[in-house]
């Protein structure tokens, strides 16, 4: 049996994410599909941040110890790598060097037999590859190359495809439907709202906008592909203080406590709960979003490029390498300064 799991995002930057990560490990250690007869494919983003803390490194170590699969294939994701000393550094490189021959890391394009399934691995990569091409360009035109005009039982990757994207983003790969492939499974997208046959979702919700009841493992046996739903590890919920907490069947409910001045005030009322934040507002989104849109509109109207870029990078759906943010802002500031200098000269 082949088992595919989505983004795990092991993390400890918040107490509730630490608790969720530990619940995932506890579940994984005794998961019935985690056995020596099966093969596991991980769709990337094992970690939230490639610069590991000791705690997250320990999570990865435990994950490798708990793994009983015959083989574990990892398709590298964007959160798993960072740029350092002009080189891409992988968060779990140490798994290659431990006595774990059944852990196979795919950080470049490969065709591999996984449990009798001819599988094309399309890992995320930054910058240019060996051929001097970006990931979007290279993968989008893969179908034209002779080596990839053959049949694949499965293709896995970590990026957007055209079904959920406009097609021109740096992480959107086009023309995947032109590959001769029976099944396509992608990581990177954490919910299943648009294309649930391709995106199986992250293992747990990483943001308050990612509550999704349909997170699953995709499994292939003699009867073909099917979904096996995962436990509901966490859920983000609002509560207006001092109302009762809403019911949740999640292992780790995480609350935004509204109409509440402080976390200590919320804890004194509700006891030991996980709190994302407190707010004196009685609504999570309306007032702040309205003000945000008005501010952004003013920036666009006045062509305030630095402010527009800053708003873009701060948007909750956008996650970029800090170096990309820094370089982009530096270029915009240089352009703005040059433009201002020319205007004054005139």
Buried (B, 14 or more C-beta within 10 A) or exposed (E): BBBBBBBBBBBBEEEBBBBBBBBBBBBBBEBEBBEEEBBBBBBBBBBBBBEBBEBBBBBBBBBBEBBBBBBBBBBBBBBBBBBEEEEBEBBBEBBBEEEBEBBBBBBEBBEBEBBEBBBBBBBBBBEEBEEEEBBBBBBBBBBEEEEBEEEBBBBBBBBBBBBBBEEEEEEBBBBBEBBEBBBBBBBBBBBBEEBBEBBBBBBBBBBBEBBBEEBBBBBBEEEEBEBEEBBBBBBBBBBBBEEEBEEBEBBBBBBBBBBBEEEEBBBEBBEEBBBBBBBEBEEBEEEEEEEBEEEBEEBEEEEBBEBBBBBEBEEEEEEEBEEEBEEBBEEBEEEBEEEEEEEEEE
